[in-house]
């Protein structure tokens, strides 16, 4: 059996995770005579009747026998789950659930056309009926998505998505539930908004119930969700200011994701915002976001000590806070939950090469790279690595006049920025596209294996659109790959967390020979004035950047909380489990009271809601740790 070390780079996944198969596309054609309203109503009525009667065999028979899927995000259980095929769907239901019913709704989660027959596959070869749902659970409601196909003359469920996004007895104070903001009339010792806000952010009257470690998009998004559920939350960060985790990155960094994809909860980017956001602009937005949403953030604050009390079901957290006046405050707090929001990766992967201590120039990990020197003419740089950071850094070096060589040991999945916009994000995330809530439903409402099938088709189209770039790179000695099972860049991210490049210009520099590449070779030794490769080739260098990635997020857990806590985390973070759900992240971690949350801005937007609901459900006694 192949291991992660022996597999080709393109096929590697997070160690211990499952390289889920690609769903088989059903064989269907468009039915010109079907009454989509009648079919959808009949399926929903039968589904609800069987659910109430607890006739799970009859309910499962509404699905395609083998290659059908039911994905659930809290609508069924207090976890993120998927089931494939009738037998597993029956087992899924028999394990226990809190689902009460499903119904079509043309107003929820957004206005929609109701049941309609559409092409499920991009080439128009697979047709079926799709409709949005309202999932009604014992404790709340959420959006859903059903897709039916015709099998042997009968309409069956091919895929079903259910969820819970709102707790019935704890609605968010938005819209008609927004706070009044003032109490009119005479009141002795009245405190204004600023007074109340200072008491809140400094936790004058008690401890937070949730402590968030990290104030990037992950930490801010989950605190925003918790705030809307009335959960007192404090986020801490060692940085001087909110957004410094972005400000401190390399000088030319611009987000590779588009603005329509990157909105945060409750406060979207304005309509005049650029398609691609520069890092410092994003940093300023995050700072403004925290202020506008009145989030409780302590910067210059470190977690000095933590321990879990299993009897009291709470943490002891010793915080060291540096204040603006130069004083230092030490606070001991007892939150019931801690959410680690330190990025979806862990410690930096910084190899200790032979001879590294003898190098006469500058050498650093890509996380420490702040930008090439302005006048680099006559200087030489070697970049070790060949993915997003390595490519952006190489371009920065070239633009500053350096002679730059990239060392690529294996292969890289490359996708042009235009193909990302045209294929990967469109039609859901684009100018004039559907509301973000609908785009998120269409994205996350697809079970993992079906989603992988979509990505395989998309990768075929991308190979055509990016043909000139891909052929040019390979001809220049830069090896590309197509990701796991030829499913492309996005699946590589979901299953491995790296190994790809969204092309914003470096590819052409490589094709034109302006950035040189050494492929298929590791580093043998760092010389005083350069790098020696495994074949004996020596590359002169004044500067070396190791764009060698990061270790698993679990390693950061160990650094923050210690080995005892980290050892209880269920597994390595990221990659799929056997059901096609992401491991550990956004779910009960394995250690009570500890949650891990992260990912890109879009993931933080969507999954922050699910993390917050799970935490709120435990706080209010709706669920227990054993339920998750």
N, C-alpha and C positions, 0 to 999 in steps of 0.2 A: 504494500500500500504506500502510495506517495505521501510524503510529509511536506509541511510548508517549506522546508529547506530545499527539498529536491524538486518541487514543482517549478515550472517556469514562472518568472516574475509576474506575468500577466494573469496567472491563475491563483496566485496566493491570496489568502484571506487571513483575517485576524486569527491567530492560533487558538484552536479549540472551537471556532465557530463553524457553521455549516454552509457549504457552498450549495445553496438550494437549487433545485432543477428549474429549468425554464418550462412554464406551463405550455401544454399542447393547445394550439388554437382549435376550437371546434369547427366542424364543417357545417356552415349554415348559408342560407341565401336570404335575400330580402323577400318578405311575405307581403305582397301587394294588397291582400284582402284582410289582414289581421285588424281586429278591433283592439287597439292597445289599451284603452280604458277598461274594457271588459276583462281582458287577460290579466292586467295588473290587479284589478279589484278582486278577481277570483283567487289569485295567488295569495294576496294579503289576507283575505277572509279565511282561506284554508290554513294559512300560517298561524293566524291568531287563534283560530278554533283549536288547532292541534296544540298550541302552546298552553292555552288555558286548561285543556284536558290532560295535559302532560303526556300526550301521545307523541312521543319524540320520534318514533319510527315513521308515523304518518307525516310529521313535519319534515324529517330528513328526506322522505320520498318526493318532496317538492323540489329537491335539488337534483342536478345531474348526478348520476350514480357514483362515478369515480372522480372525474376531473371537475369538481365543483369546490367552491371555497366560501368560508364564512370568516370574515375578519371582524374583530370587535375591540374597540377601545373604550372600556369601562361600562359599556351598555349592558353587558352580560355579567361580567365579574369585575372585581377591583384589580384588574391587570390588563395587559395588552396581549391578546391571544388570536390565534388563527387555527381553523380546522379545515382539513381537506377530505372530501368524500363523505358519503352518508354515514359510514360506521364511526368515523371520528366526530362527526357532527352530533350523532347520538350520544357518544361518550362525553362530549363537550357539555351538552345539556344535562346529562345525568349527574355530572360532577356538582351541579348546583349553580343557580343563576338568579339574577334579580330583574330579568327582562319581563315586561308585562305585555307589550304589544308594539306593532309597527304600523304606520299609516302614511299614505301619500300626503304631501302638503306642498301646494304651489307657492307658498309664501315662506317656506323654511327649508334650509337656513337663509335662503334669499329667494326672491321671486324667480320662478322657473316655469318652463312650459308644461310641466307634468309629464306623464308617461309618453314616450315617443320611440319610434323605431329609428335606430341610428347605426352607423357602421362602427363596430367595435375595433376593427383593425384599420390601420392607416391606408392600406391598399384597397379597401372596400370589399374584401373577400369574406368578411365575417359580419353578419348583421344580427341585431337583437333588439330587445326592448329595454330601455333604461328609464328609471325614475328615481327622484329623490324621496327620502323618507324622513319622518319624525320618529325617532326611537324613544319609546316611553318605558322608563325603568322605574323600579320601586322608589328610587331616590332622586330622579331627575330626568331630563330629556337631552337629546343630542341629535345631530344630523345623521342620516344614513344614505346608502346608495344601493340600489338593486339593479342587476343586469340579468335578463332572461334570454335564453336561446331555445329554439324549437328542436326537439329531439324525438324522432319517430312520431311526428305529428302532435306532440304535446309540448307546451311551453314549460320549461323548467328553469330553476334558478341556477345560473352559472356562477355568479359571485354576489355576495351580500356583505354589506358593511353596516355595522351598528356602532353607536357610541353614546357617551354621556358627556355633554359639554356644560351643562347647567345643573346645579343642585336645587331642587324645588324649594326647599325651606331656607336657602341661602342665596337668593338671587343677587346678581351684581348690581350695584347702584348706578345704573346707566339709563339714559333715556328718561322715561317718565318716573323712574325711581331715583333720579339724581338727587343729591342732598340740596336742601334749601340754601345753606351757606350762611345763614344769619338768624338770630332770634331777636325780633323787634320788641321794643318796649324797654322800660327801665329795669336794669339789673345791677345790683350791687356787686362790686369787685369783678366786673365783667373783664374777660380776657379777649383780646382780639385774635385774629387768625395767626398773626406772627407769634404771639405768646404761646398759643396752643401748639403751633408747629414746632417751636423750639423744645417744648416739653416732650413732644412725640419723638422727635429725631434723637434726642438725648436719653430717652427712656428714663425719665425722671420718676415715673410712677410704677415701674415694674420692668420685668425682663421680657424680651421678645419670645414668642412661642417658636419662631423659626429663625435660625441663624444661617445666612447665606455667605459662603466663602467665594468671593470674586464678584467684580462689578463690571464685567463686560456685558455683551448682549444676553448671555445666559442668566447671569445673576440679576440683571435689571428686569428681564422679562418674567422670570418666575416670581420676583418680588411684586411686580405689577399685578400679576394674577392673584397672588395671595392677598394683597391689599384689597382687591375688589371682593374677596371672600371674607373680609374682616379679620384676617389673621395678622396680628402684630409681628412684623418681620424686620430684622436688621441685616443689612449687607455690609461686609467689611472687605477692604482691599488694602494691600501694602502700598499701592501706588499713591502718588500725591494727589491726583485728580481723577475723576471719572473719565474714562476714555484713554488713559495713559497706556493701557495695554495695546491700543492701536497706534497712538502717537509715537511710541517707542520703537515701532517696527521700521523696516528699511524705507529710505526717503521717498522712493518713487512708487510705493505700494498704492494701488487702487483696487477696489473690490472687483472681482471677476464676475460676480453675480449682478443681475440687473435690478434696478430700483423697484420694479413691480413685484419682484420676488422677495424683497428684503424688508418689507414693512414690519414694524414691531406692533405688539398689542396696543390697542386703544388710540395710538397716535401715529398715523402714517406719515411717510415722507411727503412734503408738499408737491404740488403738481409741477413746480418749476425745478425740482431737484434733478440733477444730471442722471443719466441712465446708469453710469458707473461712478461710484462714490469714492473720492480720495480718502485715504486713511485718516487724515487730520480733520477733514470735514465730518466724517463719521464719528470721530472722537468727540467733536463739539456737539453733534446731535445727541449722542448718548448722555452727555452732561446735561443738556437742555431737557432731554426726555426724563431724566431722574428728577429734575427740578419741577417740571410741569406736572408729573404724576405724584409729586410729594413723596418720593421714596426715601426711606431711611438708610442713609449711606454714611459709613465712617471710613474715610480714607486715612492713610498713614496708620493703619491698624493691623496688627498681626494676632494670630491665634497662638498664644504662647504655650497653652496646655489644654488638653481635652480628655475627658473620660466619660464613659457611659455607665449610668446606674440602672441596672436591669430591674431592680425592685421599684424604684421611683419612675422608671421609664422616662428619664431625662438625662441630658448632658450636663456636665460641668465644663464651662468654657472660660478660660482666663484670657482676656483681651488686653493688649497693650496699645493704647491710642495716643498718637502724637497730635497735639492740638496746634492751632494756628499761632497761638501766643508763645509756642516753644515748650510748653509744659507737657508732661506725660501723665496720662491717666491709666490706671489699671482697674479693670472691672471684671468681676466674677459673675457670670450669667449662667442661667440654667434653662436653656431652650429645650423643647421636647424633640425638635428636629434640626438637623443640619443638612443643608443642600450644598454639595460641592459643585461649584460652577467655575472651574479653573481651566476650561478648554477641553475638547473631547480627546485630546492626547495627554500624555504624561510628561515625564522628565525628558529633556532634550537628549537625543541620541548622538552623542559627541564622542566619536572614536578616539582612542589614545594611540595615535600612530607612532611607530618606532621613529626615534629621532626628532619628534615634534618639539621637544624642549630646546633643540639647537637651531631652530629656524630663526633667521635674523630679521624677517619682516613681520607683518601683522597676520595673525591667524585667529579665526573665531568661528563659532557656530552661526548659522544664518539668523537665529533669533537675536544675536548680538550685533548684527550688521546694521549700521545706520546709514550707509550710502557710500558710494565711491568718492574719492577725492576729486575736487573740481577740475584740476588740470592733471590728468593722468597720462598725458602723452609721454611715451618712453617707459611707462611702468607696465609690469606684467602681472596678471591675476590668474589663479587657477580656482575654479569652482568645482567642488566635489559633490556630485549629485546632479540630477537632471529632471526635476519636477518643478512645480510652480515657483517656489522660492528661488531655486537655482537658475531658472530661466529668467526671472525678473531681475535678479542680481547680475546675471551675465549681461543683460541688456543695459543695465545701469552702468556697468563697467565700460562697455563699448561706447556708450554715449559720452562718457567722460574721457575718451581717448586711450583707454587701456588696450593692450594686447591680451585678450582673454581666451582661455581654453577651459572647456567643460569636460569633466571626467564622468562618463556614463557607464556604470558597471553592467546594468541589465537592459531593461526597455521601459518605455514611458507611453502611457495612453495620452494621445494629443487630440484636442478638439478645438477648432477655431472659435473665437468669441462670437463670430457671426452665426456659426452652426449652433452654438449654445442658445442664442436668441431665436433662431429660426426653427430649431428642432427640439431642443431639450426643454426650453421654457414655454414656447408657444404651443398651443393657443391659450394656455391657462394664464401665463404671466406675461403680459404684453400691454402696450398702449392700447386703450380701448377694449381690453379683455374683460373677462367676467370679474365680479367682485372677488376679493382675496379669499373670502370664506368659501366661495364656490370652487375656486381653483384649488384650495387646500383639500376640500372634500374629494375632488376628482383625483388628486395626487395620492393622498393617504388612504383613500377608500379602496384602493386596489390592493388585493392580497399580494404578498411578496413574489410568488411564482408568476402570477399574471403580470405584475409590474416588470419583472425581469423579461418576460416575453415582449412587452412593449419596448423595452430598452434594446433588445436584440434587433427588432425591426428598425428602431431609430438609428442604431449603429450602422445598419446597411445603408441607410440614406446618407448618413454622415460620411461614410467612406467615399461616396460619390461627390458630395459637396466639397469635401476637403481633400480630394484626390491629389491635386497639385502640391499641396503642402506636405501631405504624408509621403508621396513619392519623392519629393525634393529632400525631405529630411533623411529618408533612408539612403538616398543616393549620396548624401553628404556624410554618411557614417553614423547618423543618429538613429538608433533603432526604435521603432514605434511598435505598439501592440494594441489589441482591440479589447483588452479587459477580460474579466472572467467569462468564459464561454462565449466570447465575442459579443458581449453585451455593453461594452463601452465604458466611458469615463464615469458616469454617475453610479453605475453598479460597482465600479472599482472603489469609489469613495464609500459607498454604503457597506461594502464587504471587507475592505482593507483600510480605509481611512487615508489613503495616499497613493502615490505612484502615477500621478497624472499631471497634465499641463493644459490649462485653457490658454490658447495662443493669443497673445496681444502684441506680437511683433518679433519675438526672439527667433521663431521658426525661420523667418525669412533671412535673418542675420546668419543663421547656421547654413541655410541653403546657399547664400551668397558667399560663404567662406569668411564672413566678418567675425563670427564667433566660431572658434575651432572646437572640434569634438574628438575625444579619445574614448572609444567604446570597447566594452567587454573586458576591461582591466580594472583590478583593484589597486589600492595604494600599497606599495611595498615599504616605502620609507619616506619620511620628510627629511629633506636635505637642508643644509643651512641657507641655501638660496633657491630652493625649488622642491619639486616632488619627483620621486622615483616610482614608476609604475611596475607592475608585476613582471612585465616582459623586459625590464631594464631600461625602458625609455625614460629620459629625464626631461622634466618641464621646468623651465626657469619661472620663478615667481617672486614678486615683491609682496604680494598679498595672497592669502588662501582663505577661502570660505568653505566651511563644511555644511553644505545644505543636505544634511543626512537624516532629517526628520526627527521624530519623537518616539518615545516608548509609549506603552499603553497607559491610559488614564489611571489605571489601578496603581501605577507606580507613584503618581501624584498623591493618591489616597494614602499610600504608605508614608510618604514624606510628611503629610499634614497630620495624620492621625496615629501613625505608628503601625508596626507590623501586625499586632493583634487585631486591630480593626480591619486593616486591609485584607487579612487572611480570611475574613468572614464574607467579603464581597464574593458573590456567587462564582464569578468567572472573570476572564479578561473582558474588558468593556468593548462594545462595538462588534460589528459583524452580526450575522443572523443566528438565531437558535433553530431548532429543528422545525419549528412552526413558521419560520420566516419573519419573526419579530426581532427587533434589535435587542441585543443582550445587555442587561443591567441598566443601561441608560434609560431614564424616565420611568423606571419601575422600582419596586422594592429591591434594594441592593443585595440583601442577604444579611446585612447588619441592621438591627432595629434602629430606627430614628435617623438613618443615613440615606440620603438620596443623591444621585448623580445626574446632572442636567447639563447639556451642551449641544454643540453642533453649529451650523451656520445660522444666519439670522432667521431664515425661513423656518428651520427646524425649531429654533428657540420660540418663535411665534406660536407654532402649532402645539408643540409638546409641553410648553410651559403651563398651558391650561390643564393638561392631564396630570402633570405633577402636582399642581396646586389642588386640584379636586381630590386626588388621592390623600394628600396631607390633611385637607379639611375634613374629609370623611373619617379619618382616624381621630382627629381632634374632637369631633362631635359624636363619636361613638357609633357612626354608621357602619364602620368596618373595623376590623382588627388586623394586626400585623399578620396573624395566621391566615387571614382571608386573601392575602396578596401573594 
